[in-house]
Protein backbone atom coordinates (compact mmCIF):
# COMPACT_ATOMS: atom_id res chain seq x y z
CA UNK A 1 0.00 0.00 0.00
CA UNK A 2 1.51 3.31 -1.17
CA UNK A 3 -0.17 6.72 -1.25
CA UNK A 4 1.13 8.81 -4.16
CA UNK A 5 0.17 12.07 -2.53
CA UNK A 6 2.07 11.34 0.69
CA UNK A 7 5.75 11.64 1.58
CA UNK A 8 8.35 8.89 1.67
CA UNK A 9 8.50 9.29 5.44
CA UNK A 10 4.89 8.19 5.68
CA UNK A 11 4.80 5.70 2.80
CA UNK A 12 7.69 3.60 4.12
CA UNK A 13 5.47 2.75 7.08
CA UNK A 14 2.84 1.26 4.73
CA UNK A 15 4.70 -0.07 1.67
CA UNK A 16 4.61 -3.87 1.36
CA UNK A 17 2.09 -4.37 4.18
CA UNK A 18 -0.59 -5.94 1.96
CA UNK A 19 -0.34 -9.59 0.97
CA UNK A 20 0.51 -10.17 -2.70
CA UNK A 21 -1.13 -13.57 -3.00
CA UNK A 22 -4.25 -15.00 -1.33
CA UNK A 23 -2.60 -18.22 -0.15
CA UNK A 24 -5.49 -20.13 1.36
CA UNK A 25 -4.14 -23.63 1.95
CA UNK A 26 -0.43 -23.67 2.81
CA UNK A 27 0.96 -27.07 3.82
CA UNK A 28 2.63 -25.43 6.80
CA UNK A 29 0.70 -22.68 8.59
CA UNK A 30 2.27 -19.21 8.51
CA UNK A 31 3.59 -17.48 11.60
CA UNK A 32 1.34 -14.63 12.71
CA UNK A 33 3.91 -12.35 14.29
CA UNK A 34 1.68 -9.27 14.34
CA UNK A 35 0.92 -8.07 17.85
CA UNK A 36 -2.37 -6.55 16.63
CA UNK A 37 -4.92 -7.01 13.86
CA UNK A 38 -6.68 -4.08 12.24
CA UNK A 39 -10.28 -3.70 13.42
CA UNK A 40 -12.71 -2.51 10.77
CA UNK A 41 -15.23 -0.76 13.04
CA UNK A 42 -16.94 -0.97 16.41
CA UNK A 43 -19.02 -3.96 15.31
CA UNK A 44 -15.83 -5.85 14.46
CA UNK A 45 -14.51 -5.23 17.98
CA UNK A 46 -16.40 -8.25 19.22
CA UNK A 47 -14.79 -11.31 20.75
CA UNK A 48 -17.29 -13.52 18.96
CA UNK A 49 -15.93 -12.46 15.58
CA UNK A 50 -12.59 -13.31 14.00
CA UNK A 51 -11.47 -9.71 13.98
CA UNK A 52 -12.28 -9.19 17.64
CA UNK A 53 -10.78 -12.44 18.83
CA UNK A 54 -7.40 -11.67 17.32
CA UNK A 55 -7.35 -7.95 17.95
CA UNK A 56 -4.30 -8.27 20.24
CA UNK A 57 -1.69 -11.03 20.47
CA UNK A 58 -1.82 -11.49 24.23
CA UNK A 59 -5.58 -12.05 23.98
CA UNK A 60 -5.40 -14.58 21.16
CA UNK A 61 -3.11 -15.66 18.35
CA UNK A 62 -3.75 -18.19 15.54
CA UNK A 63 -0.45 -20.02 16.15
CA UNK A 64 -1.10 -20.32 19.86
CA UNK A 65 -4.65 -21.49 19.19
CA UNK A 66 -3.23 -24.22 16.92
CA UNK A 67 -1.11 -25.54 19.79
CA UNK A 68 -4.11 -25.37 22.13
CA UNK A 69 -6.20 -27.43 19.70
CA UNK A 70 -3.45 -30.07 19.41
CA UNK A 71 -3.02 -30.33 23.21
CA UNK A 72 -6.79 -30.56 23.72
CA UNK A 73 -6.96 -33.35 21.14
CA UNK A 74 -4.17 -35.34 22.79
CA UNK A 75 -5.63 -34.91 26.29
CA UNK A 76 -9.25 -35.37 25.17
CA UNK A 77 -10.08 -32.09 26.87
CA UNK A 78 -12.63 -29.49 25.81
CA UNK A 79 -10.27 -26.51 25.83
CA UNK A 80 -6.64 -25.57 26.48
CA UNK A 81 -4.68 -22.43 27.27
CA UNK A 82 -1.07 -22.23 26.17
CA UNK A 83 1.40 -20.41 28.43
CA UNK A 84 4.96 -19.12 28.17
CA UNK A 85 6.32 -21.84 30.50
CA UNK A 86 5.27 -24.75 32.64
CA UNK A 87 5.47 -22.59 35.74
CA UNK A 88 3.26 -19.97 34.05
CA UNK A 89 0.70 -22.72 33.48
CA UNK A 90 0.91 -23.97 37.07
CA UNK A 91 0.74 -20.52 38.66
CA UNK A 92 -2.07 -19.32 36.37
CA UNK A 93 -4.20 -22.39 37.01
CA UNK A 94 -3.74 -22.37 40.78
CA UNK A 95 -4.02 -18.61 41.33
CA UNK A 96 -7.23 -18.54 39.29
CA UNK A 97 -8.94 -21.17 41.41
CA UNK A 98 -8.11 -20.24 45.01
CA UNK A 99 -8.90 -17.36 47.33
CA UNK A 100 -7.77 -16.28 50.78
CA UNK A 101 -8.79 -18.86 53.36
CA UNK A 102 -8.69 -21.81 50.98
CA UNK A 103 -6.57 -24.90 51.52
CA UNK A 104 -4.47 -26.80 48.96
CA UNK A 105 -3.52 -30.40 49.63
CA UNK A 106 -0.45 -31.29 47.59
CA UNK A 107 1.57 -34.41 47.05
CA UNK A 108 4.76 -34.35 49.11
CA UNK A 109 6.69 -35.35 45.97
CA UNK A 110 6.40 -32.51 43.46
CA UNK A 111 8.55 -30.45 41.14
CA UNK A 112 10.61 -28.30 43.50
CA UNK A 113 9.55 -24.96 42.04
CA UNK A 114 5.88 -25.91 42.42
CA UNK A 115 6.59 -26.33 46.13
CA UNK A 116 8.33 -22.94 46.14
CA UNK A 117 5.29 -21.35 44.49
CA UNK A 118 3.02 -22.85 47.11
CA UNK A 119 5.23 -21.98 50.07
CA UNK A 120 6.53 -18.57 49.01
CA UNK A 121 3.65 -17.04 47.04
CA UNK A 122 0.37 -18.67 47.99
CA UNK A 123 0.98 -18.56 51.72
CA UNK A 124 1.49 -14.79 51.45
CA UNK A 125 -2.03 -14.66 49.96
CA UNK A 126 -3.41 -16.50 53.01
CA UNK A 127 -3.87 -19.75 51.12
CA UNK A 128 -2.93 -22.70 53.33
CA UNK A 129 -0.85 -25.47 51.75
CA UNK A 130 -0.11 -28.84 53.34
CA UNK A 131 1.63 -31.91 51.93
CA UNK A 132 0.78 -35.57 52.17
CA UNK A 133 1.98 -38.93 50.91
CA UNK A 134 -0.21 -39.47 47.84
CA UNK A 135 0.88 -43.09 47.49
CA UNK A 136 -1.21 -43.69 50.64
CA UNK A 137 -4.91 -42.84 50.24
CA UNK A 138 -5.43 -43.06 54.01
CA UNK A 139 -2.89 -40.25 54.36
CA UNK A 140 -4.78 -38.21 51.76
CA UNK A 141 -8.12 -38.83 53.44
CA UNK A 142 -6.76 -37.70 56.80
CA UNK A 143 -5.21 -34.55 55.31
CA UNK A 144 -8.31 -33.27 53.50
CA UNK A 145 -9.99 -30.30 55.17
CA UNK A 146 -13.45 -28.74 54.80
CA UNK A 147 -11.83 -25.76 53.00
CA UNK A 148 -9.67 -27.84 50.65
CA UNK A 149 -10.19 -26.24 47.24
CA UNK A 150 -7.49 -28.03 45.26
CA UNK A 151 -5.80 -31.41 45.44
CA UNK A 152 -2.57 -31.11 43.44
CA UNK A 153 -0.35 -33.91 42.23
CA UNK A 154 1.79 -35.41 39.49
CA UNK A 155 1.07 -38.93 38.19
CA UNK A 156 4.74 -39.93 38.33
CA UNK A 157 6.44 -37.95 41.07
CA UNK A 158 9.89 -36.42 40.70
CA UNK A 159 12.56 -37.62 41.46
CA UNK A 160 11.70 -40.98 43.05
CA UNK A 161 9.34 -42.03 40.24
CA UNK A 162 6.48 -42.82 42.61
CA UNK A 163 3.09 -43.52 41.00
CA UNK A 164 -0.13 -41.92 42.24
CA UNK A 165 -3.49 -43.70 41.96
CA UNK A 166 -5.27 -40.85 40.18
CA UNK A 167 -8.61 -42.72 40.11
CA UNK A 168 -8.72 -43.15 43.88
CA UNK A 169 -7.37 -39.66 44.48
CA UNK A 170 -10.00 -38.03 42.27
CA UNK A 171 -12.77 -39.93 44.01
CA UNK A 172 -11.58 -38.78 47.44
CA UNK A 173 -11.08 -35.17 46.37
CA UNK A 174 -14.44 -34.83 44.66
CA UNK A 175 -16.25 -36.37 47.62
CA UNK A 176 -14.68 -33.54 49.65
CA UNK A 177 -15.69 -30.88 47.10
CA UNK A 178 -12.14 -30.21 45.86
CA UNK A 179 -10.80 -29.86 42.34
CA UNK A 180 -8.04 -32.20 41.15
CA UNK A 181 -5.13 -30.59 39.31
CA UNK A 182 -2.55 -32.89 37.71
CA UNK A 183 0.87 -31.98 36.39
CA UNK A 184 1.28 -34.70 33.76
CA UNK A 185 4.60 -33.49 32.33
CA UNK A 186 6.42 -36.76 33.11
CA UNK A 187 3.71 -39.01 31.73
CA UNK A 188 2.39 -37.09 28.68
CA UNK A 189 -0.99 -38.01 27.11
CA UNK A 190 0.77 -40.88 25.36
CA UNK A 191 0.96 -42.67 28.72
CA UNK A 192 -2.21 -41.42 30.45
CA UNK A 193 -4.94 -38.81 30.01
CA UNK A 194 -5.73 -37.66 33.56
CA UNK A 195 -9.07 -36.07 32.60
CA UNK A 196 -10.34 -39.56 31.82
CA UNK A 197 -9.36 -40.60 35.35
CA UNK A 198 -11.30 -37.89 37.16
CA UNK A 199 -8.87 -34.95 37.10
CA UNK A 200 -10.41 -31.52 36.54
CA UNK A 201 -7.33 -29.92 34.98
CA UNK A 202 -4.19 -31.33 33.41
CA UNK A 203 -1.07 -29.17 33.23
CA UNK A 204 2.07 -29.65 31.16
CA UNK A 205 5.44 -28.11 30.85
CA UNK A 206 5.34 -28.31 27.06
CA UNK A 207 9.04 -27.46 27.18
CA UNK A 208 9.71 -31.12 27.78
CA UNK A 209 8.20 -33.90 25.67
CA UNK A 210 5.83 -31.85 23.54
CA UNK A 211 8.67 -29.59 22.41
CA UNK A 212 11.23 -32.34 22.72
CA UNK A 213 14.21 -30.52 21.17
CA UNK A 214 15.33 -28.33 24.11
CA UNK A 215 14.60 -25.17 22.11
CA UNK A 216 11.11 -24.03 23.21
CA UNK A 217 9.79 -22.98 26.62
CA UNK A 218 6.01 -23.36 27.03
CA UNK A 219 3.21 -24.75 29.18
CA UNK A 220 -0.46 -25.68 28.93
CA UNK A 221 -3.65 -26.01 30.96
CA UNK A 222 -6.47 -28.27 29.74
CA UNK A 223 -9.95 -28.87 31.11
CA UNK A 224 -13.66 -28.31 30.62
CA UNK A 225 -14.88 -25.14 28.90
CA UNK A 226 -16.62 -24.13 32.12
CA UNK A 227 -13.45 -24.34 34.19
CA UNK A 228 -11.24 -22.83 31.48
CA UNK A 229 -13.56 -19.83 31.23
CA UNK A 230 -12.96 -19.23 34.94
CA UNK A 231 -9.20 -19.30 34.36
CA UNK A 232 -9.11 -17.34 31.08
CA UNK A 233 -9.50 -13.80 32.41
CA UNK A 234 -6.75 -14.27 35.00
CA UNK A 235 -4.62 -15.81 32.24
CA UNK A 236 -5.01 -12.57 30.25
CA UNK A 237 -4.14 -10.36 33.21
CA UNK A 238 -1.16 -12.43 34.33
CA UNK A 239 0.20 -12.17 30.79
CA UNK A 240 1.92 -15.53 30.59
CA UNK A 241 0.94 -16.30 26.98
CA UNK A 242 3.21 -17.99 24.45
CA UNK A 243 4.62 -15.92 21.56
CA UNK A 244 3.71 -16.75 17.92
CA UNK A 245 7.14 -18.02 16.84
CA UNK A 246 7.44 -20.42 19.79
CA UNK A 247 3.86 -21.54 19.18
CA UNK A 248 4.68 -22.35 15.56
CA UNK A 249 7.74 -24.33 16.64
CA UNK A 250 5.71 -26.15 19.29
CA UNK A 251 3.04 -27.29 16.85
CA UNK A 252 5.77 -28.47 14.48
CA UNK A 253 7.35 -30.49 17.31
CA UNK A 254 4.04 -32.04 18.37
CA UNK A 255 3.76 -33.61 14.91
CA UNK A 256 6.66 -35.97 15.74
CA UNK A 257 5.93 -36.33 19.44
CA UNK A 258 4.69 -39.92 19.34
CA UNK A 259 7.63 -41.07 17.22
CA UNK A 260 10.10 -39.58 19.70
CA UNK A 261 8.43 -40.20 23.02
CA UNK A 262 7.43 -43.84 22.59
CA UNK A 263 11.07 -44.64 21.77
CA UNK A 264 12.10 -42.71 24.89
CA UNK A 265 9.64 -44.74 27.00
CA UNK A 266 11.14 -47.96 25.62
CA UNK A 267 14.71 -46.78 26.25
CA UNK A 268 13.93 -45.78 29.84
CA UNK A 269 12.64 -49.26 30.63
CA UNK A 270 15.74 -50.91 29.16
CA UNK A 271 18.13 -48.50 30.91
CA UNK A 272 16.39 -49.22 34.22
CA UNK A 273 16.79 -52.97 33.73
CA UNK A 274 20.48 -52.60 32.81
CA UNK A 275 21.25 -50.37 35.79
CA UNK A 276 19.48 -52.68 38.19
CA UNK A 277 21.92 -55.41 37.22
CA UNK A 278 24.97 -53.19 37.66
CA UNK A 279 26.99 -53.93 40.84
CA UNK A 280 27.79 -50.22 41.35
CA UNK A 281 24.10 -49.23 41.59
CA UNK A 282 22.33 -49.43 44.95
CA UNK A 283 18.78 -49.28 43.55
CA UNK A 284 16.79 -48.04 40.57
CA UNK A 285 13.43 -46.24 40.60
CA UNK A 286 11.26 -47.19 37.62
CA UNK A 287 7.67 -48.50 37.71
CA UNK A 288 8.13 -51.62 35.55
CA UNK A 289 10.81 -53.11 37.81
CA UNK A 290 9.75 -56.02 40.00
CA UNK A 291 10.78 -54.26 43.22
CA UNK A 292 8.92 -51.00 42.52
CA UNK A 293 6.24 -50.54 45.22
CA UNK A 294 3.58 -49.35 42.74
CA UNK A 295 4.37 -51.78 39.94
CA UNK A 296 0.83 -53.23 39.77
CA UNK A 297 -0.75 -49.79 39.90
CA UNK A 298 1.55 -48.57 37.12
CA UNK A 299 0.66 -51.55 34.94
CA UNK A 300 -3.03 -50.70 35.35
CA UNK A 301 -2.76 -46.92 34.87
CA UNK A 302 0.07 -46.81 32.32
CA UNK A 303 -0.28 -49.78 29.97
CA UNK A 304 1.34 -47.87 27.08
CA UNK A 305 4.52 -47.11 28.99
CA UNK A 306 5.69 -45.67 32.29
CA UNK A 307 7.43 -42.59 30.98
CA UNK A 308 10.99 -41.74 30.03
CA UNK A 309 12.15 -40.70 33.50
CA UNK A 310 13.97 -42.87 36.00
CA UNK A 311 16.41 -42.40 38.83
CA UNK A 312 19.07 -44.51 40.48
CA UNK A 313 21.31 -44.26 43.51
CA UNK A 314 25.02 -44.87 43.71
CA UNK A 315 27.50 -44.27 46.51
CA UNK A 316 26.83 -40.99 48.35
CA UNK A 317 30.21 -39.57 47.41
CA UNK A 318 30.09 -36.14 45.77
CA UNK A 319 33.55 -36.46 44.20
CA UNK A 320 32.73 -39.84 42.66
CA UNK A 321 29.36 -38.63 41.37
CA UNK A 322 31.16 -35.74 39.67
CA UNK A 323 33.72 -38.18 38.24
CA UNK A 324 30.86 -40.31 36.89
CA UNK A 325 29.40 -37.27 35.15
CA UNK A 326 32.75 -36.37 33.59
CA UNK A 327 33.28 -39.95 32.39
CA UNK A 328 30.00 -40.08 30.44
CA UNK A 329 30.52 -39.57 26.70
CA UNK A 330 27.04 -39.40 25.17
CA UNK A 331 24.93 -38.43 28.16
CA UNK A 332 25.14 -34.84 29.41
CA UNK A 333 24.04 -33.05 32.58
CA UNK A 334 21.09 -30.74 31.81
CA UNK A 335 18.85 -28.62 33.99
CA UNK A 336 15.78 -29.84 32.13
CA UNK A 337 14.35 -33.07 30.72
CA UNK A 338 12.30 -34.56 27.91
CA UNK A 339 14.64 -33.83 24.99
CA UNK A 340 15.41 -36.31 22.23
CA UNK A 341 18.91 -36.87 23.66
CA UNK A 342 19.47 -38.62 26.98
CA UNK A 343 20.46 -36.41 29.89
CA UNK A 344 21.03 -36.67 33.62
CA UNK A 345 20.42 -34.36 36.57
CA UNK A 346 21.42 -34.34 40.23
CA UNK A 347 18.26 -33.55 42.23
CA UNK A 348 20.03 -32.61 45.48
CA UNK A 349 22.17 -30.02 43.68
CA UNK A 350 19.18 -28.60 41.80
CA UNK A 351 17.46 -27.64 45.05
CA UNK A 352 20.36 -27.28 47.47
CA UNK A 353 19.75 -23.54 47.85
CA UNK A 354 15.98 -23.87 48.27
CA UNK A 355 15.81 -26.65 50.86
CA UNK A 356 17.79 -27.70 53.93
CA UNK A 357 19.83 -30.93 53.90
CA UNK A 358 17.19 -32.47 56.16
CA UNK A 359 14.39 -31.50 53.74
CA UNK A 360 16.33 -32.89 50.79
CA UNK A 361 16.81 -36.22 52.54
CA UNK A 362 13.12 -36.31 53.48
CA UNK A 363 12.29 -35.89 49.79
CA UNK A 364 14.68 -38.71 48.91
CA UNK A 365 17.29 -36.45 47.31
CA UNK A 366 20.42 -38.20 48.56
CA UNK A 367 23.88 -37.25 47.27
CA UNK A 368 24.05 -40.48 45.30
CA UNK A 369 20.67 -40.04 43.59
CA UNK A 370 20.90 -39.37 39.84
CA UNK A 371 17.92 -38.75 37.58
CA UNK A 372 17.86 -39.85 33.93
CA UNK A 373 15.75 -38.42 31.14
CA UNK A 374 15.93 -41.12 28.46
CA UNK A 375 16.36 -39.99 24.89
CA UNK A 376 15.90 -41.69 21.54
CA UNK A 377 19.46 -42.94 20.89
CA UNK A 378 20.27 -46.59 20.13
CA UNK A 379 19.80 -48.35 23.43
CA UNK A 380 23.04 -50.34 23.26
CA UNK A 381 25.03 -47.11 22.93
CA UNK A 382 23.32 -45.63 25.98
CA UNK A 383 23.77 -48.68 28.18
CA UNK A 384 27.44 -48.95 27.23
CA UNK A 385 27.98 -45.29 28.14
CA UNK A 386 26.40 -45.68 31.57
CA UNK A 387 28.23 -48.93 32.26
CA UNK A 388 31.70 -47.56 31.49
CA UNK A 389 31.07 -44.40 33.55
CA UNK A 390 29.81 -46.37 36.55
CA UNK A 391 33.22 -47.99 36.94
CA UNK A 392 34.33 -44.88 38.88
CA UNK A 393 32.43 -46.38 41.85
CA UNK A 394 34.55 -49.55 41.82
CA UNK A 395 35.93 -50.28 45.26
CA UNK A 396 39.69 -49.74 45.64
N, C-alpha and C positions, 0 to 999 in steps of 0.2 A: 504494500500500500504506500503510494507516494502522492503527495499533493503538489501539483505544479506551481500553485500560487504561493507556496510556503517556502521557507528558507531551508538550507541544508541542515542547519542546527536542529530544526524540528523534524525534518524528514528522516534523518538518520535513526530517529527513535521509532519510526514506523516501517521503514523499508524492509521487505523480506518477512514480515510478520504473518502474512497470509499463506496458507498452504497452497502449493502449486498443483498437487494432485489429490483427488478425493480417494485415498487408499482406504477401502472399506474392510478388506479381509486379509490383513497381514498375517503370515504364519507365526511370527513372534509379535506380541503386542508392543506398541511403542511405549517409551517412558514419558510420562506426563510430568515434566519438571516444573511447570508453571505453578507458582504459589497462589494464583488467583485466576478465575475464569470471568470473562466479561459477562455482565448481567444486562439483559436487553431492556428491562423496565421493572417497575415495582411488582408486576404480576409474576415475573420470572424469578424474583427473589422469594422463592418458596421452596422449602426443603422437600416438598413432594415432587418437584420437577427436577429434571437433569441439571438445568442451569443453577438452581438454588442449592442442590446437594453439593455440587463441586465448586461453590463460589469461592472457597478458601481451602488451602491444602491441609491445614490442621483439622478442619472439619471433616473433609472427605477427599480421597484421591483415588482415581481409577486403578492405579497399580496396587495400592494398599488394599482396596476392595477385592482385587483378584486374589491376593494372598489370603484374605479373610474367607473368601468362598472356598479355597482349597483346604484350609484348616478345618472349616466347618464340615466339609465333605468327609475328610479323613476321620474326624471325631464323631460324626453323625450328630452334630449339634445344629441348632436352629440358626445361630448367629455367632460371629466372632468379631473381636476387636484386636487389631494388630498394633503392638507397642514398640517403642524404640529399644527395649531390652527386656530380658526376663524379669528383672527387678521392677521395671516400670509396670509390667503386667501384674506382678504380685501386689505391689503397693497400690495400684489403681483399684484392683479388685477388692482388696481388703478394706481400704479406706472408704470405698463407696458403700460398704455394707455394714459398717459398725458406727456406733455413736458412743458418746461418753456414758459410762456405766455398764456397757456390754462386756461380756467375757468371751475370750477365744481360748478354746482347748486345742493345743497343737501337739503333734507327735514330738517326742523328745529327740528323735533323729531327723533333722532337717538340714537343708542347705544353710550354712553358717550365716550368710547375710540375711536370710529370712528371719532367723532368730534375732539378729541385730535390729532389723526393722521392728520386730515385735517388742523387743526390750527397750530400745532407745527412742523410738518414735511413738508407737501406739500407747505406751504407758504414760507418756507426757500428755496424751489426749484423754487420759482417765479411762482407757480401755484396759481391762485386766487380762493378762495372758498367763496361762499355766501350761505345763508340759506333762505328758503322760506316756507310758509305754504302750504304743498302739499295736504291738504284737500280742497284747493281753487285753481282751475285751472287758474283763472284770475291772482292770485298771481304768479303762476308758469310762465305763459305767460309773465308777466311783468318783471320777473327776468332773463329770458333767455337772453343771450348775443351772438353776432356773433361768439365769440371765445369759447362758451360753448362746451366742449368736452364730458363731462359726466354729466348725470342727475342721482343722487344717492338717493335711498330711501329704506325703508322697507315697506312691505305690511301692517303689523300691527305695529304701532310705539310704542316704549317703552318710558315711562311707562304708558302713558295715554290710550293706546289701541285704538288709532285713526286708521282709515282704509283709505288707499290711493287708488284712482281709477287708477289702473295700466294701464288699456286700454287707458283712456284719456291722462294720463301722457306720455305713449309711443308715442302716436300720436303726441303730442306737441313736444316732444324731437326730434323725427325723422324728423319732418318738419323743425326743426332748425339745423339738421345735427349732433345731439348729440347721443351718445350711452346711453342706459339705463341699469344701474347696480342695481340689487335688492338683498338686504340681506333678505332672506326668512327664517331665522332661526326660528322666532316665528310661522310661518304658516306651514312649511314643505310641501313637495309635496303631502302629503295626503289631504291638504286643498286647495292648488292652485299650479299650475305650471306656474311661471311667463313667461317662454319663450313662452308659448302659448298665452300670453296676450301682446306680443310685446317687452318684455325685451330682451336685447342682452346677458346679463350674469346674472346668479343667483348664489348667494354666500350663504354658510351655515357655521355656527359654528356647525360642526358635533358633538362637545362635548355635545351638548344638546340632542335633541330628537333622532337623529340617534344613538348616543352612548347610551343614556338613563339610564345609571347605575352609573353616576358620577365617572367613573374610566378611561376615555379616553379623551384626548385633541386632537382635530383635526378640520380641516376645508376643504371646497371644493369650486371649481369654475367650473361652467358648462356653455357651450355655443356652438357655431358653431365651426367646425374644423378650419375654416379660422381665427376666432378670437382667438381661443385657441393656434394656432400656433404662433400668435403674442405675446402671453403671456408666452409661454413655455420657451423660452430662458432666460427671466428675472427670471422666476420661478427657473430655474437651478442655476443661479448666486446668487439669494437671499438665496437659501439653505433651504427654509422652508418646506421641504418634510416630510412626516410622516414615522416613523420607521416601520419595518416589524411586530413587535409584536403588536403594537397598531393598525396597519392595519388589522391584523388577528382578533383582538378583535372587531374592528369596523364592519367588515363584519359579524361576528357572531351576533352582536347586531342588525344589520339591518334586520336580518331574522325575528326578533320578533317585529319590529318597529310598524307595523300596529296594532298588538294586543295591544301593550302598549298605543300608542298615541291616537288611537280612543277612548279608555276608558278615557284618560286624557282630551280629548276634551269634552266628555260628562260630566265629573266631574266638569270641569271649568264652564260650563253653569249652572249646578245645584248649585254650590257654589255661583255664581253671583246672582242667583235668591234668595237664602236664605239670603245672606248678604243685599240685597236690602230691604228686609222686616225687618231687624234688627233695632231697634230704636237707637242703638248706632252708626250706620253707616250714615255718611252724604250723600255719593253717591258712586256708583259702576261704574267702567268703564269696560263694556264688550259688544261686538257688537250685541248680540241677545236681549239685554234689550230694552224695548219699548222707553226709553228716550235717547238711544244712538244716537248721531247726524248722524252717517253713517249706521244706521241699514239696510236701504233698499239697500245700496251699498254692505254691507257685505253679505246680503242674496243672491245677484246676483253673487258676486265674489267667495263666500265661502260657497257653498251649502252643502258641506260635513262636515262643522264644522268651528268654528271661532277661533280655537287654544285653547291652554291650559293655556294661560296667562290672568290674569285679575288684576285689582288694585281697591282699595277702600280707602276712606278717613274717618278717625275718627277725634276726637278732636286733635288739634295741640298742644299737651302737651307731651313733650319728656319723662317725667317721666312715664306718663300713657302708652305711646306706649311701653316703655321698660317693664312695668309691664304686658302688654298684651302678649308680646313675652315670658316672663318667665312663664306665666300661661298656655300657650299652652302645650299640652302633646304629641300629635303625630307630629304636624307640627314644623319644625325647621327652623332657620334662616340660609340661605346659600348664598354664594356669587356667585351663578350660578343658572341655571334653567334647566328644561327639564328632570329631573330624574324621575324614577318611583315612588318616594315618594314625597308627597306634601311639598313644602317649601315656605318660605316668604323671602322678602328682603325689605330694607328701602332705596328707591332711593336717598333721600336727603343725607343720610349718605354715600352712595356708592361714591358720587361725591362731597362731601363737600370740599375736598382739591383741586379739579380741577376747581371748579366754585364758583363765588361769591354768597352770599345769594340772590342777585337780579337776577342773571342768573338762579339759581335753581328755584326761584318762576316763572320766565318767562317760564321755561320748564315744569311747573306744579308740581315740586317736593316739595310739602308742607311737613311740619313736620308730619302731620297726614296721609300722603299717604303711603300705604303699598301695595306691589306687591305680588301676589300669583302665583306660578307655580304649577298647579294642578297635582297631581300624580294619581296613579291607585288604591288607597285604596277604601274600601267600602264607598260610598258617605255619608251614615248616620253617620259613625264614624267621618268623616271629618267635617261635618256640626256641629255635637255636640261639637267637639273640639273648633271650631271657636266661637260658641255661648257662651260656658262657659267662654272662655278667654275674650270675649268682655264685660263681666260684669264689668271689671275694669273701664270702662268709665261711669258707672252709676253715676248719679248726687247725691251728698251728700244730 
